Amino acid sequence: MPAHLLQEEMASSYASSSSTTTTTITEPPARVLQNGESNPEKNLLHPEEDIRPEMKDDIFDPSYKDKEGPRPKLEYVWRNIILMSLLHLGALYGIILIPTCKVYTWLWGFAYYIISALGITAGAHRLWSHRSYKARLPLRIFLIIANTMAFQNDAYEWARDHRVHHKFSETDADPHNARRGFFFSHVGWLLVRKHPAVKEKGGLLDLSDLKAEKLLMFQRRRD
């Protein structure tokens, strides 16, 4: 076949294939709610089925509403008040000693802070409260020791209260309900008895994953 005819045939074939090749981009199907309506926003963000199907008790429950009626009388936990006062007095005294500290004391203080912080952030919070990741035994042992160093109750209690906080945020069932004030939500909730709603709703959560962890139960028995 002559060269010019071959070129014309190839060009014609290319044009034909180009004109018939199309790319169709479709949006993911919107989620269908029980009432038949669709909710495309949830489909684009975090579909419920993608949020750790084995544990959902830390997901906010918008259906819960506070019960009407008088607020229960505050009951002070004097043990916690005394311990918290002594802890902060010791911290204030430590500030005075800073100028006389040796380098090794500075290093030890900094290392202790980092390790204990990991016991809360990576341990009690992300691993045991939210199950954000999985950890092998050596890491779990390190985190439970670091958590103990942080002096913020045992990891089981920390995770339980934190799950209740997320599920019933800013209600009477929230252990550190911010609607009760800045001081209460940061410190005060540790100095008084928990609201009855906290105990009621906290008791309904499925904490079997925490109870199945021997390290957590070992720490809790000896806390």
QUILIN-V606761 format. One record per backbone hydrogen bond with DSSP energy under -0.5 kcal/mol. NH is the residue of the N-H (numbers start at 1). CO is the residue of the C=O. E is the energy in kcal/mol with one decimal. If there is no record, write none. Layout:
nh: [NH & NH]
co: [CO & CO]
e: [E & E]
//
This chain:
nh: [6 & 7 & 8 & 9 & 10 & 11 & 12 & 13 & 14 & 15 & 16 & 17 & 18 & 19 & 20 & 21 & 22 & 24 & 25 & 26 & 31 & 33 & 33 & 36 & 39 & 43 & 44 & 45 & 50 & 51 & 52 & 55 & 59 & 61 & 62 & 64 & 76 & 77 & 78 & 81 & 82 & 83 & 84 & 85 & 86 & 87 & 88 & 89 & 90 & 91 & 92 & 93 & 94 & 95 & 96 & 97 & 98 & 98 & 100 & 101 & 101 & 106 & 107 & 108 & 109 & 110 & 111 & 112 & 113 & 114 & 115 & 116 & 117 & 118 & 119 & 120 & 120 & 121 & 122 & 123 & 124 & 125 & 126 & 127 & 127 & 128 & 129 & 129 & 130 & 131 & 132 & 140 & 141 & 142 & 143 & 144 & 145 & 146 & 147 & 148 & 149 & 150 & 151 & 151 & 152 & 152 & 158 & 159 & 160 & 161 & 162 & 163 & 164 & 165 & 166 & 167 & 168 & 169 & 171 & 174 & 175 & 177 & 180 & 181 & 185 & 186 & 187 & 188 & 189 & 190 & 191 & 192 & 193 & 198 & 199 & 200 & 201 & 202 & 203 & 204 & 205 & 205 & 207 & 210 & 211 & 212 & 213 & 214 & 217 & 218 & 219 & 220 & 221 & 222 & 223]
co: [2 & 3 & 4 & 5 & 6 & 7 & 8 & 9 & 10 & 11 & 12 & 13 & 14 & 15 & 16 & 17 & 20 & 22 & 23 & 24 & 39 & 31 & 37 & 33 & 31 & 39 & 40 & 41 & 47 & 48 & 50 & 52 & 56 & 167 & 60 & 61 & 74 & 191 & 76 & 77 & 78 & 79 & 80 & 81 & 82 & 83 & 84 & 85 & 86 & 87 & 88 & 89 & 90 & 91 & 92 & 93 & 94 & 95 & 97 & 97 & 98 & 102 & 103 & 104 & 105 & 106 & 107 & 108 & 109 & 110 & 111 & 112 & 113 & 114 & 115 & 116 & 117 & 117 & 118 & 118 & 119 & 120 & 121 & 122 & 123 & 123 & 124 & 125 & 125 & 127 & 126 & 136 & 137 & 138 & 139 & 140 & 141 & 142 & 143 & 144 & 145 & 146 & 147 & 148 & 147 & 153 & 154 & 155 & 156 & 157 & 158 & 159 & 160 & 161 & 162 & 163 & 164 & 166 & 168 & 171 & 173 & 174 & 177 & 178 & 181 & 182 & 183 & 183 & 184 & 187 & 188 & 188 & 75 & 195 & 195 & 196 & 197 & 198 & 199 & 201 & 201 & 202 & 205 & 207 & 207 & 208 & 210 & 212 & 213 & 214 & 215 & 216 & 217 & 218 & 220]
e: [-2.1 & -2.2 & -1.8 & -2.2 & -2.2 & -2.3 & -2.2 & -2.4 & -2.4 & -2.3 & -2.2 & -2.4 & -2.4 & -2.0 & -1.0 & -0.8 & -0.7 & -0.5 & -0.6 & -0.6 & -0.7 & -0.6 & -3.8 & -1.6 & -2.2 & -0.9 & -1.3 & -1.1 & -2.1 & -1.4 & -1.3 & -2.3 & -1.6 & -2.8 & -0.7 & -1.2 & -0.5 & -3.0 & -0.9 & -2.0 & -2.7 & -2.4 & -2.8 & -2.1 & -2.6 & -2.3 & -2.0 & -2.3 & -2.5 & -1.6 & -2.2 & -2.3 & -2.1 & -1.4 & -1.0 & -1.1 & -0.8 & -0.8 & -1.2 & -0.5 & -1.6 & -2.0 & -2.6 & -2.6 & -2.6 & -2.4 & -2.7 & -2.7 & -2.0 & -2.2 & -2.6 & -2.6 & -2.2 & -1.9 & -1.5 & -1.0 & -0.6 & -3.1 & -1.1 & -1.6 & -2.3 & -2.8 & -2.3 & -0.7 & -0.7 & -2.6 & -0.8 & -0.6 & -1.6 & -0.5 & -3.2 & -2.2 & -2.6 & -2.1 & -2.7 & -2.3 & -1.9 & -2.6 & -2.5 & -1.7 & -1.9 & -1.0 & -0.5 & -1.1 & -0.6 & -0.6 & -2.3 & -2.8 & -2.4 & -2.5 & -2.0 & -2.3 & -2.1 & -2.2 & -2.1 & -2.4 & -2.3 & -0.7 & -1.1 & -1.8 & -0.6 & -1.2 & -1.7 & -1.7 & -2.2 & -1.1 & -3.0 & -2.8 & -2.3 & -2.1 & -1.8 & -0.5 & -2.6 & -1.3 & -1.4 & -2.5 & -2.7 & -2.3 & -1.6 & -1.1 & -0.5 & -0.9 & -1.0 & -0.6 & -2.3 & -1.5 & -1.3 & -0.8 & -2.0 & -2.5 & -2.4 & -2.4 & -2.2 & -1.1 & -0.9]
//
